[in-house]
Amino acid sequence: MYYENTNLAIALINRDELLKRYAAGEREFSGVDLSGVNLEGVELYGVNLSKANLSNVNLGYADIISSNLQKANLSEVSLNHTQIDKCDLTGANLRGMNAFKSSFEGSNLTGADLSQARLREIGLQNVNLSDTNWEKANIDSWFLVEFKHYLKKVYLKRTVLYVDDTNEINNCEANLTDAIYYNSDGFKDTAANDPPGVIRIYPGADLSGIDFSGCNLSNLHLERVNMSGSNLRGANLIHTDLRNANLTNTDLRDTYLRYTDLQGAI
């Protein structure tokens, strides 16, 4: 159902070549390899980038409109104030995408893989999110409230949701089983109406023995938490506050610890 790496990218090109060919009227770029290229601020309309490799590309302030991105590899792509509107992203790989104040309005994301993605203030009006995978993503709860009617069949297992009141999101049509509810101030409401298996995380919480492997826990305030015996293998803890946390016997293999605050941690 989700994107598979088929290694079909056949032509490695850079920014200058792409824009030169586009300015000359070319719109066919299916299968090209643009991995790691800085495409900040580019404007591409009506292009065919199906099965293209755009992994680790910087698309900040770019406009990609009415284009074909079917089964494109956009893993770890950076989207900052980016417009990817009215595009076909069926089966695209958006794993680990980092998007802030960007828009996918009118786009088709059927079957897309958004696992481990980080989204903030994203426009998704009139999108098709059928059968998308959001496992271990990191998104604001406002997203679930605002777009709850678009979320049929959306799977949010081990997805971090920034929650003030759990009642805000429990009525959405997504599968919230095993979601991760995060609140930097703790929770004032009860857990009685939580979906099955919900994990509540906040400063000082007892998170011992929990499997967080591969989860995106970046930028969270988790000082004083007890994560003893937990599995954090391959987790993203970049800019996470773990001051005075108990990490005794915690599995930290392959964990991303850049700028992680571990002052006083055990």
BELNOR-V825467 format. One record per backbone hydrogen bond with DSSP energy under -0.5 kcal/mol. NH is the residue of the N-H (numbers start at 1). CO is the residue of the C=O. If there is no record, write none. Layout:
NH,CO ; NH,CO
This chain:
6,4 ; 10,31 ; 11,31 ; 13,11 ; 13,33 ; 18,14 ; 19,15 ; 20,16 ; 21,17 ; 22,18 ; 23,19 ; 24,20 ; 25,22 ; 26,21 ; 29,27 ; 29,48 ; 31,50 ; 32,29 ; 33,11 ; 34,32 ; 34,53 ; 36,55 ; 37,34 ; 39,37 ; 39,58 ; 41,60 ; 42,39 ; 44,63 ; 46,65 ; 48,27 ; 49,47 ; 49,68 ; 51,70 ; 52,49 ; 53,32 ; 54,52 ; 54,73 ; 56,75 ; 57,54 ; 58,37 ; 59,57 ; 59,78 ; 61,80 ; 62,59 ; 63,42 ; 64,83 ; 65,44 ; 65,63 ; 66,85 ; 68,47 ; 69,67 ; 69,88 ; 71,90 ; 72,69 ; 73,52 ; 74,72 ; 74,93 ; 76,95 ; 77,74 ; 78,57 ; 79,77 ; 79,98 ; 80,78 ; 81,79 ; 81,100 ; 83,62 ; 84,82 ; 84,103 ; 86,105 ; 88,67 ; 89,87 ; 89,108 ; 91,110 ; 92,89 ; 93,72 ; 94,92 ; 94,113 ; 96,115 ; 97,94 ; 98,77 ; 99,97 ; 99,118 ; 100,79 ; 101,120 ; 103,82 ; 104,123 ; 106,125 ; 107,104 ; 108,87 ; 109,107 ; 109,128 ; 111,130 ; 112,109 ; 113,92 ; 114,112 ; 114,133 ; 116,135 ; 117,114 ; 118,97 ; 119,138 ; 120,99 ; 123,102 ; 124,122 ; 127,124 ; 128,107 ; 129,127 ; 131,152 ; 132,129 ; 133,112 ; 134,132 ; 134,155 ; 136,157 ; 137,134 ; 138,117 ; 139,160 ; 140,119 ; 141,162 ; 143,140 ; 144,140 ; 145,141 ; 146,142 ; 147,143 ; 148,145 ; 150,147 ; 151,148 ; 153,173 ; 154,151 ; 155,132 ; 156,154 ; 156,175 ; 158,178 ; 159,156 ; 160,137 ; 161,159 ; 161,180 ; 162,139 ; 163,161 ; 163,182 ; 168,165 ; 169,166 ; 170,166 ; 172,169 ; 173,148 ; 175,154 ; 176,174 ; 178,196 ; 179,176 ; 180,159 ; 181,179 ; 181,199 ; 182,161 ; 182,180 ; 183,201 ; 186,183 ; 194,191 ; 198,195 ; 199,179 ; 200,198 ; 201,181 ; 201,199 ; 204,223 ; 205,202 ; 207,205 ; 207,226 ; 209,228 ; 210,207 ; 212,210 ; 212,231 ; 214,233 ; 215,212 ; 216,136 ; 217,215 ; 217,236 ; 219,238 ; 220,217 ; 222,220 ; 222,241 ; 224,243 ; 225,222 ; 226,205 ; 227,225 ; 227,246 ; 229,248 ; 230,227 ; 231,210 ; 232,230 ; 232,251 ; 234,253 ; 235,232 ; 236,215 ; 237,235 ; 237,256 ; 239,258 ; 240,237 ; 241,220 ; 242,240 ; 242,261 ; 244,263 ; 245,242 ; 246,225 ; 247,245 ; 250,247 ; 251,230 ; 252,250 ; 255,252 ; 256,235 ; 257,255 ; 260,257 ; 261,240 ; 262,260 ; 265,262 ; 266,245
